[in-house]
Amino acid sequence: MNLPEFALRMPKAELHVHLEGSILPRTLLQLAQRNHVRLPASDEAGLEKLYRFRNFEQFLETYLMITGCLRTADDYRLIAYQFGSECARQNIRYAEVIFTMLTSSTLTGLPWQEILHGLNAGREQVAADFGVRWQWVFDIVRNEPDTQAAVLDITLAARDQGVVALGLGGLETGFPPELFVDTFHRAEAENLHRAPHAGEIAGPESVWSALNLLHADRIEHGVRSIEDPLLVEYLRSNAIPLDICPTSNICLNVYPNYASHPLRKLWDAGLFLTVGSDDPPMFGTDLNREYQLLVEDYNFTQPELERISLNAIHASFLSPAEKQILVQEFQAEFNRLSK
């Protein structure tokens, strides 16, 4: 088996993917039809053109368009099931999925408990049908700092329903980690994991603040850490995971192309990296495509592909026993594919 095929077929785990940004155009058409919502395009091809990221304003417009088609708990069941089906197609066995629960509840008028009931109905059906598992990361929208206490309250209340961490997403510029210190300290006091976005649009100082002020367990993106050698050494020596999303970084103009993206430099420096797809249909990618890039653009070998896949398990918020089982399953599958 050649390396590109191995990259497609190998088992994977994904830690940086947003549910709302994973809804496929065909699913949106189905939602719009059932809820009698008029969309700017009437077919899948037209929606694909609207989906593709052009700027952050257009991204927000697309997000609102998607959310406007979600009206019932069963709609949320559908998008969760569709997400899990895509995981199964790519041999993603486990994921930690970012979801902006408070925003969805506010825009739809549905109680968060009803939304989560629908999401988990889809999640449970996926586990039964495909054996795919995932857990939730509920994130604060950083450009809406007044909502942070409410998001944390919901996250803590939902811990027995598959929610494992508090996230922080949205606009980095103008909304630094300093605005969220009390909320993240409260999360830490409650033994809730913390996985904020940092070091994407903003530079290394954003990562330092996420580590020193928010006590992050894991950094979503963190790619601009490469600009600070002291930070690179700190991340390496403390084995702090960075969930890197190369195609997302290119689409957002963090880097002009894959050749200039520092993924390989970060890897060669010994950093603890995982790879994610972020908002797959909006960026024209999926996790399989990101693994193909590891081979085509970053010259990953088979052992390196295996290691970055296992990194996602080790960096996850699964229990040690669950991690051990999944690692054993992945290694057995690697061996089988190699024969």
C-alpha positions, 0 to 999 in steps of 0.5 A: 500500500502506498503512503497516500492510500495509507493516509486515507485508510488509517484510523484517526482521531480529531480534536479541532473541528466545529460542528456548525462548520461541518454541516454539508451543503446537502444537509443544509438543503434538507434542513431548509426544505423541512423548515421552509427556509429560503436559501440564497441558492437552490442546489448543492453546487450553488451552496458550495460556492456560497460556503467557500471561505472568502473573508471573516464577514462572509464566514459569519453570514454563512454561520447565521444562514446555517443556524437559521435552518436549525429549528428543532431538536431533530434538526440537531440530531440530523447534523450530529448524525451527518457529522458522524457519518463523515467521521466513519467515511474517513475512519475517524474513530474518536473526536472532540467536537467544538460547539457554540451552544449558547449562540445556537440557543439564543438564535433558535430560541430553543433551550440548550437542554433540548438542543443537546438532547437532539445532538446526543441522540445523533451521537448515540445513533452514530456510535451504534451504527458506525462505532464512532465516538465523540465528546463536546467542547462548548466554546465561549465566543470571545467577541461576546465576552459578556456571555462567558459566565453563562457558557461556563454554567451550561458547560458545567451543567452538561458534563454528564452528557458528553461535555468535556471541556470549555473552549474559547473561539471567535475574533482574537484581535481585540479580545485577548485571553485577559478578558476571560481569566476569572471564567477559566480559573473557575473552570479549572477549580471545577476540574473542567478541561480548557482548550482555547483558540490562540496563536492563530490571527494573534501572535505568540503573546496570545499563546503565552497568555492562554497558557499563563493566564487561562491555564490551557490544557491544549491550544487550538491552533497555536501555529504562530508559536513558531515566531518565538523560540522561547515559546517553542521550547516551553511547549516542547519541554512541557508537552503541550498539545497544539491542534494545527489546521493547515488548510484553515490557516491558508484560507484565513491568510495566516500563511500564503501557502502550504510551503510557508506554513510552519507545521513541519518546523514545529514537528521537527522542533519536537512539539506535540502536534495534532491535525484538524480540519476546523470547518471542513466544507467552508475551507474545502477540506476534511481530515483525510485531505489534511493527512494527504497534505502531511504526505504531499507537502510536509513529507511525513513518513508512515511512522510519523503519520502513525505518531500524529494520529496517536498524538490526538488520542494522547492529547484528548480528554479521554480517561487513561484507560480509554486512551490505552484501549484506543491506542491498542486498536489504532496500532493493530490497525496500522499493522494490518494496513502495513501487511 
